[in-house]
Amino acid sequence: MVGYLAWAEPKRGQRSIRLEERHILRMRFLQAEIVKSPHGAILSRRVLAAGKRLRKRGVTQVVLPEDFPFQEQLSKCGLRPVSTLSLRRCLAADWVRGALESKGQPVAGARVAVAAAALTGEAVRTVTELCLRHRYVLLDLPYGGEELCRQLRREYGVSLLLGPSKDQLEGAEALVLFDPRVDLSLKNPVALRLYDEKQALPSLSLPPSLEEALPEGADRGQLLAVLREAGMLKREQIALGS
């Protein structure tokens, strides 16, 4: 079961930590509700105690509150935040388009570069979606891209360059990285680091009926990521923008 941390306002006679099951879009979570305190040391101890109780119940990953400052305490208990990497990668093509538009860059005619250490299914999907939306796509892979390029050119007649130079990568209007690249400056107008959960996600929205079912205060990227991975959300139900 996935854990869910939530803050609670202090009330007289209330326990500082309360564990209970809750359902969000039909997915079951084990929620640890922690009463807030103005004293950081007290709050830190409560988070640590809540983490231990969650771990004892078999939880290993948790959805955290927004701007949560106590991840170190949870890691001591063997808990980790829900990963958003899969969500970032499935949204990459939409993210590129939204970021280009927000910076006043051309979209259809933009040069979009994709660099990855391996040709994974996520990379194939992203490159395919980008080729259908942008006139020029550059693909930088150490191996394995030839067949993909032939297939996309044959099926869609797209302009896809395999093995671009460093100057071509840095000259692209958008750069999409699946893995770190220390040789690139990342000064492109748009640079998405799909391996880096510290890069802020764009604003994400759901259809109104689903929005109403989401609790307030949770890290939105983590919550949507785990709901999507559990099959409670479909990719097409997640849109960029509020």
C-alpha positions as CSV (number, residue, x, y, z in Angstrom):
1,M,0.0,0.0,0.0
2,V,1.1,3.5,-0.7
3,G,1.4,6.0,2.2
4,Y,-0.1,9.5,2.3
5,L,1.1,12.2,4.7
6,A,-1.3,15.0,5.6
7,W,-1.1,17.9,8.0
8,A,-3.9,18.5,10.5
9,E,-4.7,21.7,12.4
10,P,-4.3,21.4,16.2
11,K,-7.5,20.6,18.1
12,R,-8.1,20.0,21.8
13,G,-7.8,16.3,22.7
14,Q,-6.5,15.3,19.3
15,R,-3.8,12.7,19.0
16,S,-0.6,14.1,17.4
17,I,-0.5,11.2,14.8
18,R,-3.4,9.3,13.4
19,L,-3.3,6.4,10.9
20,E,-6.3,5.5,8.8
21,E,-7.0,4.2,5.3
22,R,-8.4,6.6,2.7
23,H,-9.5,6.3,-0.9
24,I,-8.6,8.7,-3.7
25,L,-10.1,7.9,-7.1
26,R,-10.7,4.4,-5.9
27,M,-7.1,3.9,-4.9
28,R,-6.4,2.9,-1.3
29,F,-3.8,4.8,0.7
30,L,-2.6,4.4,4.3
31,Q,-2.8,8.0,5.6
32,A,-0.7,9.4,8.4
33,E,-2.3,12.6,9.7
34,I,0.2,14.7,11.6
35,V,-0.9,17.6,13.8
36,K,1.0,20.8,13.0
37,S,3.2,22.5,15.6
38,P,5.0,25.9,15.5
39,H,8.1,24.2,16.9
40,G,10.2,22.6,14.2
41,A,11.8,20.0,16.5
42,I,8.4,18.7,17.7
43,L,7.1,18.5,14.2
44,S,10.3,16.7,13.1
45,R,9.8,14.1,15.8
46,R,6.2,13.6,14.8
47,V,7.1,13.0,11.2
48,L,9.8,10.5,12.3
49,A,7.3,8.7,14.5
50,A,4.6,8.7,11.7
51,G,7.2,7.3,9.3
52,K,8.1,4.5,11.6
53,R,4.4,3.5,12.0
54,L,3.9,3.6,8.2
55,R,6.9,1.5,7.6
56,K,5.8,-1.0,10.2
57,R,2.6,-1.4,8.2
58,G,4.5,-2.3,5.1
59,V,4.6,1.1,3.4
60,T,7.7,2.0,1.4
61,Q,6.6,5.0,-0.7
62,V,4.5,8.0,0.3
63,V,2.7,11.0,-1.2
64,L,4.0,14.0,0.6
65,P,2.4,17.4,1.4
66,E,3.5,20.3,-0.8
67,D,6.9,21.8,0.0
68,F,7.6,19.0,2.6
69,P,10.8,19.8,4.5
70,F,11.3,16.5,6.5
71,Q,12.3,14.0,3.8
72,E,15.4,13.1,5.7
73,Q,13.3,11.9,8.7
74,L,11.3,9.6,6.4
75,S,14.4,8.2,4.7
76,K,15.6,7.1,8.1
77,C,12.5,5.0,8.3
78,G,13.0,3.4,4.9
79,L,10.4,5.5,3.2
80,R,10.8,7.4,-0.1
81,P,8.6,9.9,-1.9
82,V,6.5,8.6,-4.8
83,S,8.6,9.0,-8.0
84,T,7.4,11.4,-10.7
85,L,9.9,10.2,-13.3
86,S,7.4,8.1,-15.3
87,L,4.9,11.0,-15.3
88,R,7.4,13.5,-16.5
89,R,8.4,11.2,-19.4
90,C,4.9,10.5,-20.5
91,L,4.1,14.2,-20.5
92,A,7.4,15.2,-22.3
93,A,5.9,16.0,-25.7
94,D,3.1,18.2,-24.2
95,W,5.6,19.8,-21.8
96,V,7.9,20.8,-24.8
97,R,5.0,22.4,-26.6
98,G,3.7,24.3,-23.5
99,A,7.2,25.5,-22.6
100,L,7.9,26.7,-26.2
101,E,4.6,28.6,-26.3
102,S,5.3,30.2,-22.9
103,K,8.6,31.5,-24.1
104,G,7.2,32.8,-27.4
105,Q,9.1,30.2,-29.4
106,P,7.7,28.7,-32.7
107,V,6.2,25.3,-32.1
108,A,5.7,23.4,-35.3
109,G,8.9,24.7,-36.8
110,A,11.0,24.3,-33.7
111,R,14.1,22.1,-33.6
112,V,13.6,19.7,-30.8
113,A,16.6,17.6,-29.6
114,V,16.2,14.4,-27.6
115,A,19.2,12.7,-25.9
116,A,19.1,9.4,-24.1
117,A,21.5,6.8,-22.9
118,A,19.3,4.0,-24.2
119,L,16.4,3.6,-26.5
120,T,13.7,2.8,-23.9
121,G,10.0,2.5,-24.6
122,E,9.5,5.9,-23.0
123,A,12.1,7.4,-25.3
124,V,10.5,5.8,-28.4
125,R,7.1,7.2,-27.4
126,T,8.5,10.7,-26.8
127,V,10.4,10.8,-30.1
128,T,7.4,9.6,-32.0
129,E,5.1,12.2,-30.5
130,L,7.6,15.0,-31.0
131,C,8.1,14.0,-34.7
132,L,4.3,14.3,-35.3
133,R,4.3,17.8,-33.8
134,H,7.5,19.4,-34.8
135,R,9.2,19.8,-38.2
136,Y,12.8,19.0,-37.0
137,V,13.7,16.4,-34.4
138,L,17.3,15.5,-33.5
139,L,17.9,12.2,-31.8
140,D,21.2,11.6,-29.9
141,L,21.7,7.9,-28.8
142,P,24.8,5.9,-28.3
143,Y,23.2,3.0,-30.3
144,G,19.9,1.6,-31.5
145,G,18.3,4.5,-33.2
146,E,18.7,3.6,-36.8
147,E,15.6,1.3,-37.1
148,L,13.5,3.8,-35.2
149,C,14.5,6.6,-37.6
150,R,13.8,4.4,-40.7
151,Q,10.4,3.5,-39.3
152,L,9.3,7.0,-38.5
153,R,10.5,8.3,-41.8
154,R,8.7,5.5,-43.6
155,E,5.4,5.8,-41.7
156,Y,5.2,9.5,-41.2
157,G,7.7,11.1,-43.6
158,V,9.2,13.1,-40.8
159,S,12.5,14.9,-40.7
160,L,14.5,13.1,-38.1
161,L,18.3,13.6,-37.7
162,L,20.2,10.8,-35.9
163,G,23.5,11.6,-34.2
164,P,23.5,15.4,-34.1
165,S,26.6,17.3,-33.2
166,K,27.0,19.1,-29.8
167,D,26.5,22.4,-31.6
168,Q,23.2,21.2,-33.1
169,L,22.0,19.9,-29.7
170,E,22.8,23.3,-28.1
171,G,21.3,25.2,-31.0
172,A,17.9,23.5,-30.7
173,E,14.9,25.5,-29.4
174,A,14.1,22.6,-27.1
175,L,16.3,20.0,-25.5
176,V,14.9,16.9,-23.9
177,L,17.3,14.9,-21.7
178,F,16.4,11.4,-20.4
179,D,19.8,11.2,-18.7
180,P,22.4,13.7,-17.4
181,R,24.8,15.3,-19.9
182,V,27.7,17.2,-18.4
183,D,29.0,18.2,-21.8
184,L,26.0,20.4,-22.6
185,S,25.3,23.8,-21.3
186,L,21.5,23.4,-21.1
187,K,21.1,27.0,-22.2
188,N,18.5,26.1,-24.8
189,P,15.3,28.2,-24.6
190,V,13.6,25.0,-23.3
191,A,15.6,22.4,-21.5
192,L,13.7,19.5,-19.9
193,R,15.7,17.2,-17.5
194,L,13.4,14.2,-17.4
195,Y,15.7,12.5,-14.9
196,D,15.6,15.3,-12.4
197,E,12.7,15.5,-10.0
198,K,13.9,18.8,-8.7
199,Q,12.9,20.5,-12.0
200,A,9.5,21.9,-11.4
201,L,6.6,20.3,-13.2
202,P,4.3,22.4,-15.3
203,S,0.8,23.1,-13.9
204,L,-1.3,19.9,-14.4
205,S,-5.1,19.7,-14.5
206,L,-7.7,17.0,-14.7
207,P,-11.4,17.0,-15.8
208,P,-13.6,18.8,-13.3
209,S,-15.2,15.6,-12.0
210,L,-11.8,14.2,-11.1
211,E,-10.4,17.4,-9.8
212,E,-13.2,17.5,-7.2
213,A,-12.1,14.1,-5.9
214,L,-8.5,15.2,-5.2
215,P,-7.5,16.3,-1.7
216,E,-5.9,19.7,-1.2
217,G,-2.4,20.1,0.1
218,A,-0.7,17.0,-1.5
219,D,2.3,17.2,-3.8
220,R,0.3,17.2,-7.0
221,G,3.0,15.6,-9.2
222,Q,3.4,12.7,-6.8
223,L,-0.3,12.2,-6.4
224,L,-1.0,12.2,-10.1
225,A,2.0,10.0,-10.8
226,V,0.9,7.2,-8.4
227,L,-2.7,7.4,-9.5
228,R,-1.7,7.0,-13.1
229,E,0.7,4.1,-12.4
230,A,-2.1,2.4,-10.5
231,G,-4.4,2.7,-13.5
232,M,-6.8,5.2,-11.8
233,L,-5.9,7.9,-14.3
234,K,-5.3,7.7,-18.0
235,R,-2.6,9.7,-19.7
236,E,-5.2,11.7,-21.8
237,Q,-6.9,12.8,-18.6
238,I,-3.9,14.8,-17.5
239,A,-3.6,18.1,-19.2
240,L,-1.0,20.9,-18.9
241,G,-2.3,24.1,-17.6
242,S,-4.7,25.0,-14.8
